[in-house]
């Protein structure tokens, strides 16, 4: 088994136990947990020192998985996702099967990931994971591993031991709100 597979297996085991991890995403380094586990989601808010009124982005490995967690899935969503050139997070009207505290209201923000590690981890777990930047609320989001504070690293259960030397400077995802009538608003570009 190679290092990649070992890390995916270790992280999956921890997420199944309700643990919180720091991991690379297709945008920035994130803090995540099993998005169906409300106690784990609660820990994310504690780690980030974040108010409960803000929701978390949820990551899935495929459009197929996405359809299982979005109520009244808009028919146009797959076309929008497949045509996006950059990472795209979409706010849907209502989720199903996710921890209630992932969102402050009924809406849910979800991204189908392209990152190889995220995709493998979510696929192995068989459930979505949360994603929020690996920083304290109010601090700048770390775009590379070396920008993650020691305080954040010591507040989680595990930090993925891959990609620490990758110096790409990704940016946060574009966010749109997609309505059941197939219209949308751009929230963040």
C-alpha positions in Angstrom: 0.0 0.0 0.0 1.4 3.4 -0.9 1.4 6.6 1.2 -1.7 8.0 -0.6 -3.7 4.9 0.2 -2.4 4.8 3.8 -3.5 8.4 4.3 -6.9 7.8 2.8 -7.5 4.8 5.0 -6.3 6.5 8.2 -8.4 9.6 7.5 -11.5 7.5 6.7 -11.0 5.5 10.0 -10.8 8.8 11.9 -13.9 10.3 10.2 -15.9 7.2 11.0 -15.0 7.7 14.6 -16.3 11.3 14.6 -12.9 12.9 14.4 -11.8 16.2 12.8 -9.0 16.4 10.3 -7.0 19.0 8.3 -6.8 18.0 4.6 -6.0 19.4 1.2 -9.0 20.2 -1.0 -9.4 21.4 -4.6 -9.4 25.0 -3.3 -7.5 25.6 0.0 -6.5 23.5 3.0 -9.6 22.6 5.0 -10.9 21.3 8.3 -13.4 18.5 7.9 -15.4 15.8 9.4 -18.2 13.4 8.5 -21.0 15.7 7.3 -23.7 13.3 8.7 -22.2 13.4 12.3 -23.6 16.4 14.2 -21.2 16.0 17.2 -18.2 16.1 14.8 -19.7 19.1 13.0 -20.0 20.8 16.5 -16.3 20.2 17.0 -15.5 22.1 13.8 -17.2 25.2 15.1 -15.2 24.9 18.4 -11.9 24.4 16.5 -12.5 27.5 14.3 -14.0 29.5 17.2 -16.9 30.1 14.8 -20.5 31.1 15.6 -23.1 28.5 15.0 -25.0 30.8 12.7 -22.8 30.1 9.7 -23.0 27.0 7.6 -20.2 24.8 6.3 -19.5 23.7 2.8 -20.1 20.0 2.2 -18.0 18.0 -0.3 -19.1 15.0 -2.3 -17.2 12.8 -4.7 -19.8 12.8 -7.6 -23.0 14.1 -8.9 -24.5 10.8 -8.0 -23.7 11.2 -4.3 -24.9 14.8 -4.5 -28.4 13.8 -5.6 -28.7 11.6 -2.4 -28.2 14.6 -0.1 -30.2 17.4 -1.9 -34.0 17.5 -1.7 -35.7 18.4 -4.9 -32.5 18.3 -6.9 -32.5 20.9 -9.7 -32.3 19.3 -13.1 -29.9 21.9 -14.4 -27.3 21.3 -11.6 -25.3 18.6 -13.5 -24.9 20.8 -16.5 -23.7 23.7 -14.4 -21.3 21.5 -12.4 -19.8 19.9 -15.5 -19.4 23.2 -17.4 -17.6 25.0 -14.4 -14.0 25.7 -15.2 -13.1 26.4 -11.5 -14.2 24.8 -8.3 -17.9 25.6 -7.8 -19.9 25.3 -4.6 -23.7 25.4 -5.0 -26.2 26.4 -2.4 -29.3 24.2 -2.7 -32.7 24.9 -1.1 -32.8 21.9 1.2 -30.6 18.9 2.3 -31.5 15.5 3.3 -29.5 13.0 5.4 -26.8 15.5 6.6 -26.2 16.7 10.2 -28.7 19.5 10.9 -25.9 21.8 12.3 -24.0 21.8 8.9 -26.4 24.6 8.0 -28.0 27.4 9.9 -31.1 27.1 7.9 -32.5 24.5 5.5 -30.2 25.4 2.6 -26.9 23.5 2.0 -23.8 24.5 0.1 -22.2 21.5 -1.7 -19.2 21.1 -4.0 -18.4 18.1 -6.2 -14.6 17.8 -5.7 -11.9 17.3 -8.3 -9.0 16.9 -5.8 -7.7 13.3 -6.0 -7.2 13.0 -2.3 -10.7 14.4 -1.4 -12.4 12.2 -4.0 -10.7 9.1 -2.8 -11.4 9.9 0.9 -15.1 10.6 0.3 -15.5 7.6 -1.9 -14.0 5.3 0.8 -16.1 6.9 3.5 -19.2 6.6 1.4 -20.6 9.9 2.8 -20.0 13.6 2.3 -17.4 15.5 4.4 -17.5 19.1 5.6 -15.0 21.7 4.4 -14.1 25.0 6.0 -10.8 26.8 5.7 -8.1 25.7 8.1 -8.0 28.9 10.2 -9.6 30.6 13.1 -12.6 32.6 12.3 -11.5 36.1 11.2 -7.9 35.0 10.2 -6.8 34.8 6.6 -7.5 31.4 5.0 -4.4 29.4 4.4 -3.8 28.6 0.7 -0.7 26.5 1.3 0.0 24.1 4.2 2.8 26.3 5.8 0.2 29.1 6.4 -1.9 26.9 8.8 -1.3 28.0 12.3 0.1 25.7 15.0 -3.0 26.4 17.1 -5.3 25.1 14.4 -3.1 22.0 13.8 -3.1 21.2 17.5 -6.9 21.6 17.8 -7.8 18.8 15.4 -7.3 15.0 15.6 -5.2 14.5 12.5 -3.4 16.4 9.7 -3.0 14.7 6.4 0.7 14.0 5.8 0.7 14.6 2.1 1.1 17.7 -0.1 2.8 19.8 2.6 5.4 21.0 0.0 2.9 21.9 -2.7 3.2 25.6 -3.4 0.2 26.2 -5.6 -1.9 29.1 -4.5 -5.5 28.0 -5.1 -8.4 30.3 -4.3 -11.8 29.7 -2.6 -14.5 28.3 -4.8 -17.1 30.2 -6.7 -20.5 30.0 -4.9 -23.9 30.2 -6.5 -27.4 29.7 -5.2 -29.4 27.4 -7.4 -33.2 27.4 -7.1 -35.6 24.6 -7.9 -36.9 26.6 -10.9 -33.3 26.3 -12.4 -32.4 29.9 -11.9 -29.4 31.0 -9.9 -27.7 33.9 -8.2 -23.9 34.4 -7.9 -22.9 34.7 -4.3 -19.0 34.7 -4.5 -16.9 34.7 -7.7 
